[in-house]
C-alpha cells in the first residue's frame, strides 16, 4: 500500500481554529413567558434576526 499523504509533521503544529468568547454580563432574566416568546432568557442576547436581504423578523 502506498502512502500518498504529503503531510510534513516537522513543519510545526497547525492551528485549525481559535475562538474568542466574551464574558456575558449578568442581568436579571426575562420572566418565563417572555423568555419563551423571545427565545432566550437573557435580554442582552435578545437580538434581531435578519433573513437574507436585511428584513428583520420577529420582535
C-alpha positions in Angstrom: 0.0 0.0 0.0 1.4 3.4 -1.0 1.2 6.4 1.3 0.1 9.4 -0.8 0.0 11.8 2.2 2.1 14.9 1.7 1.9 15.8 5.4 5.2 17.1 6.9 4.9 16.9 10.7 8.3 18.7 11.1 6.7 22.0 9.9 5.2 22.5 13.4 1.7 22.4 14.8 -1.2 23.6 12.7 -3.8 25.8 14.5 -7.1 24.8 12.9 -9.3 27.2 14.8 -9.3 29.8 17.6 -12.3 31.0 19.5 -12.9 34.3 21.3 -15.8 34.2 23.6 -16.5 37.3 25.6 -18.0 37.1 29.1 -21.7 37.6 29.3 -22.6 40.3 31.8 -25.2 39.3 34.5 -28.6 40.8 34.2 -32.0 39.8 35.5 -33.5 37.2 33.2 -36.9 37.6 31.4 -39.9 36.0 33.1 -40.6 32.5 31.7 -43.5 33.6 29.4 -41.4 36.4 27.7 -38.4 34.1 27.6 -40.3 31.5 25.6 -41.6 34.2 23.2 -38.2 35.8 22.7 -36.2 32.5 22.5 -33.8 33.5 25.3 -33.9 34.3 29.0 -31.2 37.0 28.8 -32.1 40.4 27.4 -28.6 41.1 26.2 -28.9 38.0 23.9 -32.2 39.1 22.5 -31.0 40.3 19.1 -32.8 40.9 15.9 -32.7 38.0 13.4 -32.2 39.0 9.8 -33.1 36.9 6.7 -31.1 37.5 3.6 -31.8 40.9 2.3 -31.8 42.5 5.7 -35.5 42.0 6.6 -36.0 42.0 10.4 -38.0 39.0 11.7 -39.9 38.7 15.0 -39.6 41.4 17.6 
